[in-house]
């Protein structure tokens, strides 16, 4: 059971919901970090009185330092601040809710200190999953997933004494706002269209990834790394209702699923309280009033990002880091109305064809692959 947390990414959607769970459970907050949201992190710091508050943007950190001068909270900036937050002695759990590759180094630092990692940053495992899992195994750090799909699988395998009994992991996917549309129909879709997720309220980047189905591709790779399974044992199905959060198929044909309302506080709360469960103030799923549950195969021709991610999962090496870096850069450009919807997979494929792949990469190789992928996207956009 968690007692004190360091929350990396406190001003984002997952971060704000994590603080709601902190209030419910009466936990303490040792550290808060964000990118540049000065006003919100100041309010959070005044409410939770953390030892440390970090803004990655150095100029924003300087302003926050002045604003919190009347408190006991220390303010830091940049990667140095993130690493300090991830390794605070009084925090037994580090919630990694930052978006993108920026979460990799702090996660590794927290693992080295044998923290519980409540992992909401999928890019960490996508880009460096083998390094992260090896480090966790070596240090004895516990990784508890926060993504709804991976939390569902984590819960379903708790009663599985032998992981060799698992035949397949089945991740569910809402299909995003464009489910059922053809490739031609997707061509003119805008930022505003793509941000209209049918079931979940999330940050902009992950919402766009849901629209392209890249999010499901990233989650397939994440599941492979978490459970050390080959691509052939991880699958995805479209489930529009977002009630079944994922399933595990066992070798005897049994399927175990975790069901619940589309509420991220459920997996966040479980990551905080595991191996126990805490009372939730939310209304539980009512089976008598929920809609019929349907399942369908994803359309990988219209939504090419899913197929690209599977190809990278099969290739291994630094290909996943290249894919992820290029996707982050392309989604950023799409959110700034600089490229079209179909340009996202095209730019990812271009980066994969241009950046040299490294087998069995070290951390430096992964970071360099990420940098080169972003440079490739910038070059093509110009």
C-alpha positions as CSV (number, residue, x, y, z in Angstrom):
1,X,0.0,0.0,0.0
2,X,1.3,3.4,-1.0
3,X,1.9,6.0,1.7
4,X,3.7,8.9,-0.1
5,X,4.0,9.6,-3.9
6,X,6.2,11.5,-6.3
7,X,3.9,12.5,-9.1
8,X,5.6,13.1,-12.4
9,X,3.2,14.9,-14.6
10,X,0.8,16.4,-12.0
11,X,-1.0,18.9,-14.3
12,X,-2.0,16.4,-17.0
13,X,-5.2,14.4,-17.2
14,X,-3.7,11.4,-15.3
15,X,-1.9,13.6,-12.9
16,X,-5.0,15.5,-11.9
17,X,-7.0,12.3,-11.5
18,X,-4.1,10.8,-9.4
19,X,-4.4,13.8,-7.0
20,X,-8.2,13.1,-6.7
21,X,-7.3,9.5,-5.6
22,X,-4.7,10.9,-3.2
23,X,-7.4,13.0,-1.6
24,X,-9.7,10.0,-1.3
25,X,-7.0,7.7,0.2
26,X,-5.4,10.3,2.4
27,X,-1.9,9.8,0.9
28,X,1.0,12.3,1.2
29,X,2.7,14.0,-1.8
30,X,6.5,14.3,-1.7
31,X,7.0,15.8,-5.1
32,X,5.0,17.3,-8.0
33,X,6.4,17.9,-11.5
34,X,5.0,19.4,-14.7
35,X,6.3,20.9,-17.9
36,X,5.3,24.6,-17.7
37,X,1.8,24.9,-16.1
38,X,2.8,27.5,-13.5
39,X,-0.7,28.4,-12.2
40,X,-1.9,24.8,-11.7
41,X,1.2,23.4,-10.1
42,X,1.3,26.4,-7.7
43,X,-2.3,25.6,-6.6
44,X,-1.4,21.9,-6.2
45,X,1.8,22.7,-4.3
46,X,-0.1,25.0,-1.9
47,X,-2.7,22.2,-1.3
48,X,-0.4,19.2,-0.9
49,X,2.7,20.9,0.5
50,X,5.3,18.7,-1.3
51,X,8.9,18.8,-0.4
52,X,9.8,19.4,-4.1
53,X,8.0,21.0,-7.1
54,X,9.6,20.8,-10.5
55,X,8.8,22.5,-13.8
56,X,10.8,21.1,-16.7
57,X,10.8,24.5,-18.4
58,X,13.6,26.4,-16.6
59,X,12.0,29.9,-17.1
60,X,8.7,28.7,-15.7
61,X,10.6,27.0,-12.8
62,X,12.2,30.4,-11.9
63,X,8.7,32.0,-11.8
64,X,7.3,29.2,-9.7
65,X,10.3,29.5,-7.3
66,X,9.3,33.2,-6.7
67,X,5.7,32.4,-6.2
68,X,6.3,29.6,-3.7
69,X,9.0,31.6,-1.7
70,X,6.6,31.8,1.2
71,X,6.3,28.0,1.5
72,X,8.7,25.2,2.5
73,X,8.5,23.7,-1.0
74,X,11.8,23.6,-2.9
75,X,11.5,24.3,-6.6
76,X,13.8,22.8,-9.3
77,X,13.8,22.8,-13.1
78,X,14.8,20.6,-16.0
79,X,15.8,17.0,-16.1
80,X,17.8,17.4,-12.9
81,X,14.5,18.3,-11.1
82,X,12.7,15.3,-12.6
83,X,15.5,12.9,-11.5
84,X,15.4,14.5,-8.0
85,X,11.7,14.0,-7.7
86,X,11.9,10.4,-8.9
87,X,14.4,9.5,-6.2
88,X,13.1,11.3,-3.1
89,X,13.7,9.0,-0.1
90,X,10.3,9.7,1.4
91,X,8.3,8.7,-1.7
92,X,7.6,5.0,-1.8
93,X,5.7,5.2,-5.1
94,X,6.6,7.2,-8.2
95,X,3.7,7.8,-10.5
96,X,5.0,8.4,-14.0
97,X,2.3,10.3,-15.8
98,X,4.5,12.5,-18.0
99,X,3.9,12.1,-21.8
100,X,6.6,10.8,-24.1
101,X,10.2,9.8,-23.9
102,X,10.9,12.4,-21.2
103,X,9.7,9.9,-18.7
104,X,12.4,7.3,-19.4
105,X,15.4,8.5,-17.4
106,X,13.3,9.4,-14.3
107,X,11.7,6.0,-14.4
108,X,15.1,4.2,-14.5
109,X,16.3,6.4,-11.7
110,X,13.3,5.5,-9.6
111,X,13.7,1.8,-10.4
112,X,17.3,2.0,-9.2
113,X,16.0,3.3,-5.8
114,X,13.6,0.3,-5.7
115,X,10.5,2.5,-5.8
116,X,7.1,1.2,-6.7
117,X,6.5,2.5,-10.3
118,X,2.8,3.3,-11.0
119,X,3.4,3.4,-14.8
120,X,1.2,5.6,-16.9
121,X,4.0,6.5,-19.4
122,X,3.8,3.8,-22.1
123,X,6.6,5.3,-24.1
124,X,9.1,4.2,-21.4
125,X,8.4,0.5,-22.1
126,X,7.9,1.0,-25.9
127,X,11.3,2.5,-26.4
128,X,13.4,0.8,-23.7
129,X,11.2,-2.0,-22.4
130,X,13.9,-4.6,-22.1
131,X,16.3,-2.2,-20.3
132,X,13.5,-1.1,-17.9
133,X,12.3,-4.6,-17.1
134,X,15.8,-5.9,-16.6
135,X,16.6,-3.0,-14.3
136,X,13.4,-3.6,-12.3
137,X,14.2,-7.3,-11.9
138,X,17.7,-6.5,-10.8
139,X,16.7,-3.9,-8.2
140,X,13.5,-5.6,-7.0
141,X,11.4,-2.5,-8.0
142,X,7.7,-3.2,-8.5
143,X,6.0,-2.0,-11.7
144,X,2.2,-1.7,-11.5
145,X,0.6,-0.4,-14.7
146,X,-1.9,2.4,-14.7
147,X,-3.1,2.3,-18.3
148,X,-6.6,0.9,-18.1
149,X,-5.8,-2.0,-20.5
150,X,-2.6,-3.0,-18.8
151,X,-4.1,-2.7,-15.4
152,X,-6.9,-5.0,-16.5
153,X,-4.4,-7.6,-17.7
154,X,-2.4,-7.1,-14.4
155,X,-5.5,-7.8,-12.4
156,X,-6.5,-10.8,-14.5
157,X,-3.2,-12.6,-14.1
158,X,-3.1,-12.2,-10.3
159,X,-4.5,-15.7,-9.9
160,X,-2.2,-17.2,-12.5
161,X,0.5,-19.1,-10.7
162,X,2.3,-20.1,-13.8
163,X,2.7,-17.5,-16.6
164,X,3.2,-20.4,-19.0
165,X,-0.5,-21.0,-18.8
166,X,-1.2,-17.7,-20.7
167,X,-2.0,-18.3,-24.3
168,X,-2.8,-14.7,-25.4
169,X,-3.3,-11.2,-24.1
170,X,-6.2,-9.4,-25.7
171,X,-6.2,-5.6,-25.5
172,X,-9.4,-3.8,-26.1
173,X,-9.6,-0.6,-28.2
174,X,-12.5,1.8,-28.5
175,X,-11.6,2.5,-32.1
176,X,-11.4,6.3,-31.4
177,X,-13.6,8.9,-33.1
178,X,-13.1,7.7,-36.6
179,X,-14.1,4.0,-36.2
180,X,-15.6,2.6,-39.4
181,X,-14.2,5.3,-41.7
182,X,-12.3,4.4,-44.9
183,X,-8.8,5.7,-45.7
184,X,-10.3,8.2,-48.1
185,X,-12.8,9.5,-45.5
186,X,-10.0,10.0,-43.0
187,X,-8.0,12.3,-45.4
188,X,-9.7,15.6,-44.4
189,X,-10.0,15.0,-40.7
190,X,-8.8,17.8,-38.5
191,X,-7.3,18.3,-35.1
192,X,-10.8,19.2,-33.7
193,X,-12.3,16.0,-35.2
194,X,-9.6,13.8,-33.9
195,X,-9.9,15.2,-30.3
196,X,-13.5,14.0,-30.0
197,X,-12.9,10.7,-28.3
198,X,-16.2,8.8,-27.8
199,X,-15.5,7.4,-24.3
200,X,-12.5,8.8,-22.5
201,X,-11.3,12.3,-21.5
202,X,-7.5,12.4,-22.0
203,X,-4.7,14.6,-22.9
204,X,-4.3,15.8,-26.5
205,X,-1.4,13.6,-27.6
206,X,-2.9,10.3,-26.4
207,X,-6.3,11.2,-27.9
208,X,-4.7,11.7,-31.3
209,X,-2.9,8.4,-30.9
210,X,-6.3,6.8,-30.2
211,X,-7.6,8.4,-33.4
212,X,-4.7,6.9,-35.5
213,X,-4.7,3.6,-33.5
214,X,-1.0,4.2,-32.7
215,X,-2.0,4.1,-29.1
216,X,-3.1,0.5,-29.4
217,X,0.2,-0.3,-31.2
218,X,2.1,1.3,-28.4
219,X,0.1,-0.7,-25.9
220,X,0.8,-4.0,-27.7
221,X,4.5,-3.3,-27.4
222,X,4.1,-2.3,-23.8
223,X,2.3,-5.5,-23.0
224,X,5.0,-7.5,-24.7
225,X,7.6,-5.9,-22.5
226,X,5.7,-6.1,-19.3
227,X,5.0,-9.8,-19.6
228,X,8.0,-10.7,-21.8
229,X,5.8,-12.2,-24.5
230,X,6.2,-12.4,-28.3
231,X,4.0,-10.4,-30.6
232,X,2.2,-13.5,-31.5
233,X,0.8,-13.7,-28.0
234,X,-0.6,-10.1,-27.8
235,X,-3.6,-9.1,-29.8
236,X,-6.1,-6.2,-30.0
237,X,-9.8,-6.0,-30.7
238,X,-12.2,-3.1,-31.2
239,X,-14.6,-2.8,-28.3
240,X,-16.6,0.4,-28.8
241,X,-18.2,0.5,-25.3
242,X,-14.9,0.6,-23.3
243,X,-16.5,-1.6,-20.7
244,X,-14.2,-4.6,-21.1
245,X,-10.8,-3.1,-20.5
246,X,-8.8,-6.2,-21.6
247,X,-8.7,-9.9,-21.4
248,X,-6.4,-12.8,-20.8
249,X,-6.8,-16.1,-22.7
250,X,-5.4,-19.2,-21.0
251,X,-4.2,-22.4,-22.6
252,X,-7.3,-24.3,-21.5
253,X,-9.5,-21.9,-23.4
254,X,-10.7,-19.8,-20.4
255,X,-10.9,-16.1,-20.8
256,X,-10.6,-13.7,-17.9
257,X,-11.7,-10.1,-18.4
258,X,-11.8,-7.0,-16.2
259,X,-14.9,-4.9,-16.6
260,X,-15.7,-1.4,-15.4
261,X,-16.9,2.0,-16.3
262,X,-14.5,4.2,-18.4
263,X,-12.9,5.8,-15.3
264,X,-9.1,6.2,-15.0
265,X,-9.3,6.6,-11.3
266,X,-10.0,2.8,-11.0
267,X,-6.6,1.7,-12.3
268,X,-4.9,4.6,-10.6
269,X,-6.4,3.6,-7.2
270,X,-5.5,0.0,-7.7
271,X,-1.9,0.9,-8.5
272,X,-1.8,2.9,-5.2
273,X,-3.4,0.2,-3.1
274,X,-2.1,-3.1,-4.7
275,X,-2.2,-5.8,-3.5
276,X,-5.3,-4.5,-1.6
277,X,-8.3,-2.7,-2.9
278,X,-9.8,0.5,-1.4
279,X,-13.4,1.5,-1.3
280,X,-14.3,3.7,-4.3
281,X,-16.8,6.6,-4.1
282,X,-17.7,6.1,-7.8
283,X,-20.8,4.3,-8.9
284,X,-19.8,0.7,-10.0
285,X,-20.7,-0.7,-13.4
286,X,-24.4,-1.6,-13.6
287,X,-24.7,-4.7,-15.9
288,X,-28.4,-4.3,-16.3
289,X,-28.1,-0.8,-17.8
290,X,-24.8,-1.0,-19.7
291,X,-25.0,-1.3,-23.5
292,X,-24.5,-4.6,-25.4
293,X,-20.8,-5.5,-25.6
294,X,-19.5,-5.8,-29.2
295,X,-16.1,-6.7,-30.6
296,X,-14.5,-6.3,-34.0
297,X,-11.2,-6.6,-35.8
298,X,-9.2,-3.4,-36.2
299,X,-8.8,-2.0,-39.8
300,X,-5.0,-1.8,-40.2
301,X,-5.3,-0.7,-43.8
302,X,-7.1,2.5,-43.0
303,X,-5.3,3.0,-39.7
304,X,-1.8,2.2,-40.7
305,X,-0.1,3.3,-37.5
306,X,-1.3,0.0,-35.8
307,X,0.4,-2.0,-38.6
308,X,3.5,0.1,-38.3
309,X,3.8,-0.5,-34.6
310,X,3.4,-4.2,-35.0
311,X,6.2,-4.2,-37.6
312,X,8.4,-2.4,-35.1
313,X,7.5,-4.8,-32.4
314,X,8.6,-7.6,-34.6
315,X,11.8,-5.9,-35.7
316,X,12.9,-4.9,-32.2
317,X,16.2,-3.0,-31.5
318,X,15.8,0.8,-31.8
319,X,12.9,0.6,-34.3
320,X,10.3,1.2,-31.5
321,X,12.2,4.2,-30.3
322,X,12.4,5.6,-33.8
323,X,8.7,5.0,-34.3
324,X,7.8,6.6,-31.0
325,X,10.0,9.6,-31.5
326,X,8.7,10.2,-35.0
327,X,5.1,9.8,-33.9
328,X,5.5,12.2,-31.0
329,X,6.9,14.8,-33.4
330,X,4.3,14.2,-36.1
331,X,1.4,14.3,-33.6
332,X,2.8,17.6,-32.3
333,X,2.8,19.0,-35.8
334,X,-0.8,17.8,-36.4
335,X,-2.0,19.4,-33.2
336,X,-0.4,22.7,-34.5
337,X,-2.3,22.3,-37.8
338,X,1.0,21.9,-39.7
339,X,0.3,18.5,-41.3
340,X,-2.7,16.4,-42.2
341,X,-4.1,13.3,-40.6
342,X,-2.5,10.9,-43.1
343,X,0.9,12.6,-42.8
344,X,1.3,11.1,-39.3
345,X,1.9,7.5,-40.4
346,X,3.7,8.7,-43.5
347,X,6.2,10.7,-41.4
348,X,6.7,7.7,-39.1
349,X,7.4,5.4,-42.0
350,X,9.9,8.0,-43.5
351,X,11.8,8.1,-40.2
352,X,11.9,4.3,-39.9
353,X,13.4,4.2,-43.5
354,X,16.0,6.9,-42.8
355,X,17.3,6.2,-39.2
356,X,19.8,3.4,-38.9
357,X,18.5,0.6,-36.6
358,X,20.6,-0.7,-33.7
359,X,20.2,-4.2,-32.4
360,X,20.5,-4.8,-28.6
361,X,20.7,-1.1,-27.9
362,X,22.1,0.6,-24.8
363,X,20.3,3.6,-23.3
364,X,22.5,6.0,-25.4
365,X,21.4,4.3,-28.6
366,X,17.8,4.6,-27.7
367,X,18.0,8.3,-26.9
368,X,19.9,8.9,-30.1
369,X,17.4,7.0,-32.2
370,X,14.7,9.2,-30.6
371,X,16.6,12.4,-31.5
372,X,17.2,11.3,-35.1
373,X,13.6,10.3,-35.6
374,X,12.4,13.8,-34.5
375,X,14.9,15.4,-36.7
376,X,13.7,13.4,-39.7
377,X,10.1,14.5,-39.1
378,X,11.2,18.2,-38.8
379,X,13.1,17.9,-42.1
380,X,10.2,16.4,-44.0
381,X,7.7,19.0,-42.6
382,X,10.0,21.8,-43.8
